[in-house]
Amino acid sequence: MNRINAIRLTAILALLVCTVAAQAQRRNTRYVEYIEKYAPLAVQQMKEHKIPASITLAQGLLESGAGQSALARKSNNHFGIKCGSNWRGRTVRHDDDARNECFRAYSNPRDSYEDHSAFLKRGARYAFLFDLKVTDYKGWARGLKKAGYATDPSYANRLITIIEDYDLYKYDSRGMSKREARKWAKELKKKPWLANPHQVYIANDIAYVVARDGDTFRFLGKEFDISWKKLVKYNDLHKDYTLEAGDIIYLKSKKK
């Protein structure tokens, strides 16, 4: 093995180790426990208010630190909602963007979930979100950021990452009508990757995905609208190569 190939192999192995470590970290036990506990409540809110359960759960996880934040533990506030001029309920003071800000306090987490739905439905700046499909979690995530739900510039991406890392999108189909469910089933039959899209990573300005069991070049090509033959070429592989779980597949030509 020459020196260049050795360096390349070392880089690929390091990338694999980092990827596996990152995926292990993302499967946080507290997150899993939170999802199991509050998923039924998020689905119920979705059925009543047409807010994707995946978005509600992802916001709850992010805003409350999986139920471990001071606001969540002491005041049952799982969504970081501040008092506002119209709030007449209990309040609590907490440092956020500024010191000693006023936040809403609830008797139990259910009240927090219900008020989160009401907060979005009553807010004129969030009205456009309800024109989106209940399965469009990416549109909702970006819309929440656009509407100013949070000041974090990466808020939308953080929500999307949580949803995809923990498969939260699977809960959204439970809020569809029978007609919508049939339509979604047909769409999934044509584009099965919509149910569980691959996470795209960036290394040296080149996008790549990590292959899963059952993946093929043709399947990935359809998901990312790239010729499967180009994927084979980008990754210096043979067309008959069988992808294995954990393989790194580049979506663009690598730099020389």
Secondary structure, 3 states (H helix, E strand, C coil): CCHHHHHHHHHHHHHHHHHHHHHHHHCCHHHHHHHHHHHHHHHHHHHHHCCCHHHHHHHHHHHHCCCCCHHHHHHCCCCCCECCCCCCCCEEEECCCCCCEEEECCCCHHHHHHHHHHHHHHCHHHHHHHHCCCCCHHHHHHHHHHHCCCCCCCHHHHHHHHHHHCCHHHHHHHHCCHHHHHHHHHHHHHCHHHHCCCCCEEECCEEEEECCCCCCHHHHHHHHCCCHHHHHHHCCCCCCCCCCCCCEEECCCCCC
